[in-house]
Amino acid sequence: MIMKAQTWVIMTIAALLLGAVQTIQAVPAKRTPFEVVQPNGDTLTVRLVGDERWHAHYTADGYLIAQNKKGYYCYAKWGKEQADRNGVMRQYAKPTCKKAHDANKRKKCENRWLKRHKIPTREF
């Protein structure tokens, strides 16, 4: 009976330590800007924020973006919270209908659209 109790305690401690190690191993996303090619051939500079469990994409000047079903990076808004594969509630970016462009390629009407639709931003 004592042997079973000792085995149970050791197994419990091992499981807790294994869970702690997995939590500690969360690697932050590489924040170095990188270039992506849109399906129409346009290029876009993107930054990644987060880790391997959750991440979000931003334009180089900080607007939230997400890929739509056609593969285009579009400006995005935060959607409803959803459970990830581990059951943790997270918010995910939901693409809008407006394709994203680098700041130097945006027209005045696109900048007005970004302000009017209150697209989330982040400073880098």
C-alpha positions in Angstrom: 0.0 0.0 0.0 2.9 2.4 0.8 4.5 1.5 -2.5 1.4 2.5 -4.4 1.2 5.8 -2.6 4.8 6.6 -3.3 4.4 5.7 -7.0 1.3 7.9 -7.2 3.1 10.9 -5.6 6.2 10.4 -7.9 3.9 10.2 -11.0 2.0 13.3 -10.0 5.2 15.3 -9.4 6.6 14.2 -12.8 3.3 15.2 -14.6 3.4 18.6 -12.9 7.0 19.2 -13.8 6.4 18.1 -17.4 3.5 20.6 -17.7 5.7 23.4 -16.2 8.5 22.7 -18.7 6.1 22.9 -21.6 4.8 26.2 -20.4 8.4 27.6 -20.0 9.2 26.5 -23.6 6.9 29.1 -25.2 9.1 30.7 -27.8 8.3 34.4 -28.8 7.5 35.1 -32.4 10.4 36.6 -34.4 9.6 40.3 -34.7 11.9 41.0 -37.6 9.7 42.3 -40.5 9.5 40.0 -43.5 8.0 40.3 -46.9 5.0 38.3 -48.2 3.6 38.2 -51.7 -0.1 38.7 -52.2 -1.9 36.4 -54.7 -2.0 39.3 -57.2 1.8 39.8 -57.0 1.9 42.8 -54.7 4.3 42.6 -51.8 3.6 43.5 -48.2 5.9 43.9 -45.2 4.6 41.9 -42.2 5.5 41.6 -38.5 4.5 38.7 -36.3 3.6 39.1 -32.6 3.0 36.3 -30.1 4.4 32.8 -29.7 3.9 29.3 -31.0 0.5 29.0 -29.2 -1.0 32.3 -30.4 0.2 35.0 -32.8 -1.1 37.9 -34.8 0.2 39.6 -38.0 0.7 43.4 -38.4 1.8 45.7 -41.2 5.2 47.2 -40.7 3.5 50.4 -39.4 1.4 48.5 -36.9 -2.1 47.7 -38.4 -3.6 44.4 -37.6 -3.9 42.1 -40.6 -5.1 38.5 -41.3 -5.3 36.3 -44.4 -8.7 35.8 -46.0 -9.9 32.6 -47.7 -8.4 33.7 -51.1 -4.9 34.1 -49.5 -4.8 37.9 -49.4 -3.6 39.7 -46.2 -6.4 42.1 -45.3 -6.8 44.6 -42.5 -8.4 42.9 -39.6 -10.4 43.4 -36.4 -10.4 41.2 -33.3 -13.1 38.5 -33.5 -14.9 36.8 -30.7 -12.9 34.8 -28.2 -12.6 31.1 -29.1 -11.0 28.1 -27.4 -7.7 27.1 -28.9 -6.7 23.4 -29.2 -5.7 23.4 -25.5 -9.0 24.8 -24.4 -7.5 28.3 -23.6 -9.8 31.2 -24.7 -8.1 33.5 -27.2 -9.0 36.2 -29.6 -8.2 35.8 -33.2 -7.9 38.4 -36.0 -10.8 38.4 -38.5 -10.0 39.8 -41.9 -12.1 42.7 -43.4 -12.8 43.1 -47.1 -9.9 45.7 -47.6 -6.6 44.3 -48.8 -3.5 45.5 -46.8 -0.8 47.7 -48.3 2.5 49.0 -47.0 2.3 52.6 -45.8 4.1 54.0 -48.8 1.7 52.3 -51.2 -1.6 53.4 -49.5 -3.8 56.0 -51.1 -5.5 58.7 -49.0 -8.9 57.0 -49.2 -7.3 53.8 -47.7 -5.9 55.8 -44.8 -9.3 57.4 -44.2 -10.9 53.9 -44.4 -8.5 52.6 -41.7 -9.4 55.5 -39.3 -13.1 55.2 -40.0 -13.2 51.5 -39.4 -11.0 51.7 -36.3 -8.5 49.0 -37.4 -6.5 48.0 -34.3 -2.9 49.2 -34.3 0.3 48.3 -32.4 3.5 50.3 -31.9 6.8 48.6 -32.7 
